[in-house]
Amino acid sequence: MTTTDGRVLALDFGTSSARALVLTAGDAAPVPGALARHKISPTYGTGGSATLDLHQYVEGMLSCLDELQQNGHLDDIGAIVVSSQWHSIVALDNKGDALTPVVTWADTRSVDLDLGSSFDEHAFHARTGSWLHRLYWTRRIPWLLSEGSPAGFAGLPDLVIERLTGERVTSVSIASGTGTLDLATGEYDDEALEIAGVKADRLPSIVPTGWTARLSPEYERRWPGLVGVPVHPPTGDGAASNVGTGGYDETTAAVTVGTSAAVRVVHPIDGAPELPWELWRYRVDDKRAVTGMAFSAAGNLHAWLTGVLRLTSDEPTGVEIGATRVIAIPFQAGTRPPATVPSGSGVYFGLSFDDTAADLLAASMQGASLEVDRGLRMLDSLFGRELSVVLGGGGIDASAWWRRCLTATFARPATVCAEAEVGARGAAAVALGLSPQPGGEHLDPVPADVDRVAALRPRYEALRELAVQASALRP
């Protein structure tokens, strides 16, 4: 990995927006005003579908670059880096054209697999960092094959990179999010491919972290400032967000709150601790892995509730941390693997006529915080220490109440990353070998908040278990 003397153009392929922004070279800080955003609206269906229109997505990304060009921000660019959502898949025909929309992480369609008693899923999980869950290609590819006759498969970042450079490749980071990668070797896992029913030549080639391409002649003419600028392989958004917040070694857990939430630790792949069944593990780059837990309800839950309740404030004004009588189990979008709670399983318990909209919002944010805390405590145990915590992401940046709530729930100090665009910043750091510092506010937990959350926790855990059991009764 090498540094660059010019500025960095970062592309961020999110679920709710596609963004292009310019960063400084030394510390990967956003250049003021040099950001263009295209809003993305996934299409949700009653059968569990959650898809994106590939053509509209790509065109939206190109329009972001056009906007930066028009405003004079594509000069002195020394590198192009990419942060992208994990887990997406598109079925392709024999010409490489898309047969389906982009199937996102939130899509719950797949097939059930019965591999018999000889299959060792614990060994599979230890090797790939994933499970045989609907989130991964091991179940999605058989489903797509049952729906038609695809000739190949690729993820959203693979196809956007192909559109820009003419080369269809994937990175070790993006490939790890498909559930088909052998984490130790950085190559597709033979057993995973056999389960999926494909050979490696039907998937994008995996390139090393140091690989680069350049824009195709069409786009070099369109954006003259980018002629000859190297395009680096994409980094999965979770890994990028960790590094972007400053959580880039095994002493620090990064908690990010965006559309969803996660808690993760970056560490060397060599000598990595044995992976517990409840946690996933993906790759950051050729030498590092990221281990953690993700949660489907976070910023999306906040946006839904403020909309449904028509709140004029994004904060639960007047409600103390841990003080509301209402307990919210945030299973509206189900759970991530290995748990199997389906979407539509959210619960509010303890409602009375004197509860307010702010109480409901506070309970939801508190519930999401307690879910993240479950993952943090598992990571403490895995790495044998109470980890330092750094907070980042759009939800963290937008809500002082949530920052305070998370700190009280964790019962330890936290550092708030000063930069909101942690994914783009992390992608630049991975590609260029940088080690960004959080550089933000230091938060100490308020003792009274910690005490109230500690008193709330046993009731939350008991009701959570009931909610898990009740989810099995859903039709």
Secondary structure as GFF3:
##gff-version 3
##sequence-region A 1 475
A	DSSP	beta_strand	7	13	.	.	.	ID=ss1
A	DSSP	beta_strand	17	23	.	.	.	ID=ss2
A	DSSP	beta_strand	30	39	.	.	.	ID=ss3
A	DSSP	beta_strand	43	44	.	.	.	ID=ss4
A	DSSP	beta_strand	50	52	.	.	.	ID=ss5
A	DSSP	alpha_helix	54	70	.	.	.	ID=ss6
A	DSSP	beta_strand	77	84	.	.	.	ID=ss7
A	DSSP	beta_strand	90	92	.	.	.	ID=ss8
A	DSSP	beta_strand	102	103	.	.	.	ID=ss9
A	DSSP	alpha_helix	121	128	.	.	.	ID=ss10
A	DSSP	alpha_helix	137	147	.	.	.	ID=ss11
A	DSSP	beta_strand	152	154	.	.	.	ID=ss12
A	DSSP	alpha_helix	156	165	.	.	.	ID=ss13
A	DSSP	beta_strand	169	171	.	.	.	ID=ss14
A	DSSP	alpha_helix	172	176	.	.	.	ID=ss15
A	DSSP	beta_strand	181	182	.	.	.	ID=ss16
A	DSSP	beta_strand	187	188	.	.	.	ID=ss17
A	DSSP	alpha_helix	190	196	.	.	.	ID=ss18
A	DSSP	three_ten_helix	200	202	.	.	.	ID=ss19
A	DSSP	beta_strand	205	207	.	.	.	ID=ss20
A	DSSP	alpha_helix	217	222	.	.	.	ID=ss21
A	DSSP	three_ten_helix	224	226	.	.	.	ID=ss22
A	DSSP	beta_strand	235	236	.	.	.	ID=ss23
A	DSSP	alpha_helix	237	245	.	.	.	ID=ss24
A	DSSP	beta_strand	252	257	.	.	.	ID=ss25
A	DSSP	beta_strand	261	268	.	.	.	ID=ss26
A	DSSP	beta_strand	280	283	.	.	.	ID=ss27
A	DSSP	beta_strand	288	295	.	.	.	ID=ss28
A	DSSP	alpha_helix	299	308	.	.	.	ID=ss29
A	DSSP	beta_strand	327	329	.	.	.	ID=ss30
A	DSSP	beta_strand	347	349	.	.	.	ID=ss31
A	DSSP	alpha_helix	357	383	.	.	.	ID=ss32
A	DSSP	beta_strand	388	392	.	.	.	ID=ss33
A	DSSP	alpha_helix	394	398	.	.	.	ID=ss34
A	DSSP	alpha_helix	400	410	.	.	.	ID=ss35
A	DSSP	beta_strand	414	416	.	.	.	ID=ss36
A	DSSP	alpha_helix	422	432	.	.	.	ID=ss37
A	DSSP	beta_strand	442	443	.	.	.	ID=ss38
A	DSSP	alpha_helix	447	471	.	.	.	ID=ss39
###
